[in-house]
Amino acid sequence: MFAVVRTGGKQYRVAPGDKIVVEKLEGNAGDRVTLGEVLLAGEGSSLKSTDGLTVAAEIVAQAKADKVTVFKKRRRHNYRRKKGHRQNHTILKIVAIGDQKEQKSAPKTEKAPKAAASDKDQPKPKVTPDEGSGDITGKPTPNPAPNSDEAAGAEKPAKKASGKKSAGGDEATSAGSTENAAPAKAAAKKAPKAK
């Protein structure tokens, strides 16, 4: 069964066993409160009458929300105000809706068959460094960046001819050639200033 209740100016859809955070209510942790303003109630797809229906809840804790920063500024008037605010709220656990109470989980009487327990007894396969942790299937791809300069030089393409036009008027290379471009400047590291 579910119900829609209003408290603190907000509406909440609740069912027995749910925990909700509402605006601050009076009481200490462990106290019972009754939410009397039930707007809607039903079970499944059918609705029920809300006449005299109440929702019983137990206070789990009195807490505060995360801090909200309030910053005010009026430009060109040297006006700045900064404040923080933490809203008080109450954490509720819904115990019952009307006469329907929270269902306790029944103790399990059936035990799992022993065949399933034998899966735990089987040893796990050893993991080699190539396979990784074993959580992800498949092997990792090799490192695309070569470790030595010889391997790096072998993968570079041969230099293309200059970008100048030949006697026949055809361009020997693509327009994107950077052979005649100015060398890139290395970023100079700045020394920290002495104090």
N, C-alpha and C positions, 0 to 999 in steps of 0.2 A: 504494500500500500504506500502511496505517496501523498504529499500535501504541499500546497504552496502557502507559505506564511509570510506575514509582513511584520517586520520589527526594525526599528531604527530608520524608518523611511525607505527601506529596501525590501524586496521580495526574494524569497529563497525557496527552491524546490527541495524538499527533504523527504527522507525515508528512514525507517528505524535503523539505527546503527551509523548514520551519516554524521560527519563532523563538519561544522560550519563556523565561519568567523563572522560575527555580527558586531554592530556598534555596542559600546559598553553597556552592560546590564549590571544592576546591583547584585552583590552576592560574592561568596568566596568559592574557591575550588571545592568541588564535591557537593555544592548546594543544588537543589532541584528548582527549576523555573518552569512556568507554564506559558506557552505562547498561545494566546487566545484568539488572535486575529487570523483565522484560517480562511483564505480566499478560495481555495479549490482543493478537492480531495478526490482520489480515485484509486482504482486498482486495475492495472493493465490498461485497456482502452476504455473502460467504463468509468463514469464519474459517479460520485456519491454525494449525498447531501452534507452540507457543512454546518447545519444547525446544531449548535451546542458542541461542536467538535473542537477539541483542544489538542495541542502537541506538547508532550512532556519532554523536557531536555535537562541534561545535567551539565553544570559548568565544569569544564576541564581546566581552564586557566584564565586568568586576567592578564592580558599582555598589551604590548604596544606595537604599532605598525612600524615599518621602516621610516627613517627620517626623510622628510620632505623639506627642501631648501626653498625659502621664500625670499626672493631678491627683488627689491624695488629700486628703480633708477629713473631720474628725470635728467635727461641730457642737457648739458650746458648750464646746469644750476647747482653743480657740486652736491647733488643729493643722491646718496646711496644708503640703503638699509638692507641688512642681511639677517634673516632669522631662520631658525630650524623649528620643525614641528613634528611630533610623533603622536599620532592619533591613538587613543586608548580603544581597545576592542576586547571582546570576550569570545573565547572558543567554546562552542557548545557541542555536546554529543546528544543526538536525538535518541531518546529512550523509547517513546511510544507515541503513536498517533491514534487518538481516541482510545479504544480498548485493545488495539493491536500493539503488542510489545515487540521489542527487538528479539529476534530469534537467535538463540545461542547455538554455536556450531556443535553438532552432536559428535560425541566421541566415536572415532572410527573403530569398528569391531572387526572388519575384514583385514587380513594381513595380505601383503603382496606375496605372490607365489615365489618360491625359492629360486626359480629359474632367473628371475629378474635380479636377484641378489648375487647370482653368480657372475653377472656382468661386472660388478665391482671387484670381484676377485681376480679377474683377468688382468695380466700386466699390460701396461700401456707401452706402445712401441717407443723405442728410443728415438730421440730427435737429433739429427745431425746438424752441424752449423749451416749447411747449405739449405736445409729445409726451414730454418727459422724456429719459431716457438711452437709450431704445430697447430696453432689456433686457426690459421688461414690455410686453406688448401692450395696446392700448387707451389711451384718454386719461384723465388724472387728472380727478377731479371738482373742480368749483370750490369755493373756500373757503366754507364755510357761514356763517362769521362775517363780517358786513358791516364795511367799513372806515370808513364815515362815519356820523355820528349821524342824518342824514336817512334813510338807508336802514334804520338800526336802528329809528327811530320808525315807519317805514311798515309794518314787519312786526309791530309789537306789536298785539295785539287790543285792541278798545275796552273801556273800563272797564265793568264790570257794575254794575247797580243795587245799593243797599245790601242787606245780608242780613237786614233787619228784615221782620217779617211784615206783609203788606198787610191792609187792612180785611177782605178776604174770608177771611183765615186761611191763604192759600197763601204759601209761601216764595218770594220773588222770585228768589233765586239759590241756588246750591249751598251746602252746609254748609261747604265748603272755602275760602270766601272769606277773604282776609287783609286786606281793606280796613280793618277796625277793629282790626287787630292792632297791638301795640306796635312801634315802629320798631326795626330791628335795630341793635345797638350796633357801632360800628366798632372793629376791633381796634387798640388803642393800641400804638404802638411804644415799647419801653422803651429808654432811653438806656443805653449801656454804663457800668458803674461806673468811677469814676475810681480809679486806683491810687495 
